[in-house]
């Protein structure tokens, strides 16, 4: 019996072997990319991995109720971005000093990450972290995930015009930070 308060009294079958196999396959194919997205959004590898694990667990638990399993990858991507939004909200509640320390790109979280990120890329990532959340999310969706403007609008839950204007402002702000040596 599901003890969730929204479904009290209703029984749900536990996820079956098809869910285990499908989610495992999706995890093997997309987990690293999803962790990279979350790392770009959060700047903290541990938090990024937690967000991704939660997204895949949520998919597994909801597999029987998923209307279109072919859209599971889109579900995971949205769940990761939503998880990042929640994590960023929690971070914003911390003191300014703690937040600055958590987002310090000069000390990367692992030797592996340090080896992968060149100086130019580090500067771009530092600038990306300084952008407001919506602008950062728009750039990650458009340029890292290579989503169309329409897909980005659906993922972000905003209009197409908002995606266009937000992306434009974000690119301009990032370019200005890079030119002025702010990152």
C-alpha positions, -999 to 999 in steps of 0.1 A, spaced: 0 0 0 13 35 -9 15 56 23 18 88 3 -9 112 17 -21 121 -18 -29 85 -26 -39 71 8 -62 42 4 -52 34 -31 -29 5 -39 -1 8 -65 19 -21 -78 56 -18 -70 77 -11 -101 83 -43 -120 112 -58 -139 104 -36 -170 109 -5 -148 141 -18 -134 155 -26 -168 143 6 -185 155 29 -158 188 11 -155 193 15 -193 184 52 -191 208 57 -162 236 40 -180 230 61 -211 223 95 -195 235 97 -159 269 113 -167 253 139 -190 227 147 -164 254 151 -137 272 175 -159 241 196 -164 234 196 -126 271 205 -120 268 234 -144 237 246 -125 249 240 -90 287 241 -90 288 213 -65 295 177 -76 280 160 -46 248 181 -48 247 174 -86 249 137 -81 222 138 -54 198 157 -77 204 131 -105 199 102 -83 167 116 -70 155 122 -105 162 86 -115 146 73 -83 115 94 -90 113 80 -125 116 45 -112 89 50 -86 65 65 -112 73 42 -141 40 24 -140 22 58 -142 43 72 -170 20 78 -200 47 77 -226 79 58 -217 96 71 -249 96 105 -232 115 93 -201 146 111 -211 128 144 -213 112 135 -179 147 130 -164 160 162 -179 131 182 -164 134 164 -131 171 173 -129 165 209 -138 137 211 -112 159 194 -86 186 220 -94 161 248 -89 152 234 -55 188 230 -45 195 266 -56 166 278 -35 181 260 -5 215 275 -13 201 310 -15 188 306 21 223 302 34 244 331 44 262 350 17 296 339 29 287 302 29 272 305 -6 303 322 -20 325 295 -6 302 268 -21 304 284 -55 341 291 -56 352 277 -90 389 283 -82 388 252 -60 372 225 -82 355 196 -64 377 169 -78 410 163 -96 390 148 -125 370 180 -129 402 201 -127 418 181 -155 387 185 -177 382 222 -174 406 245 -192 412 281 -181 389 296 -207 362 271 -199 367 278 -162 362 315 -168 330 308 -188 317 285 -160 325 311 -134 306 337 -154 277 313 -159 276 308 -121 273 346 -116 242 348 -139 207 348 -123 192 313 -122 168 317 -151 195 331 -174 218 303 -164 191 277 -170 183 292 -205 220 290 -215 224 255 -202 193 243 -221 201 262 -253 239 257 -256 249 228 -235 219 206 -241 214 220 -276 177 222 -271 156 243 -295 140 275 -283 106 256 -282 121 227 -262 138 251 -238 105 269 -233 88 236 -224 116 225 -201 117 259 -183 79 263 -183 80 297 -199 70 312 -232 91 312 -264 96 349 -262 108 346 -226 134 321 -238 146 344 -266 149 375 -244 164 356 -214 190 339 -236 199 372 -253 203 390 -219 224 361 -206 247 360 -236 252 397 -233 259 396 -196 283 367 -199 302 384 -227 304 416 -207 318 397 -176 344 380 -198 355 413 -215 357 431 -182 377 403 -165 350 398 -139 354 360 -141 
